Amino acid sequence: MLVKAEEGQDGTIVSRKHCLITKMNDKYFVQDLKSVNHTLVNGIMIPPYELMELENNDILSVADIEFRVVTKGVSKEKKERDW
């Protein structure tokens, strides 16, 4: 999953290609793509192109937008229905 966007209505700036979320061996990782406003996990800035594992309930910050990571408790049926 590639996280990308443009300037939001509130002035939020997210790089066109900001970060990449990858699943490997049933684990999720995020990689900052040398974004201007950085990618953070639980307040820790990820160096460009370094993989950082995402765990359940981590807070992923893309510029000044925060996402809560949910990796447990979502059934396969629900995933397929919602996506």
Beta strands, then each sheet from edge to edge (+ up, - down):
strand 1: 2-3
strand 2: 19-24
strand 3: 27-32
strand 4: 39-41
strand 5: 44-45
strand 6: 51-54
strand 7: 59-62
strand 8: 65-68
sheet 1: 1+ 2- 3+ 6-
sheet 2: 5+ 4- 7+ 8-
end
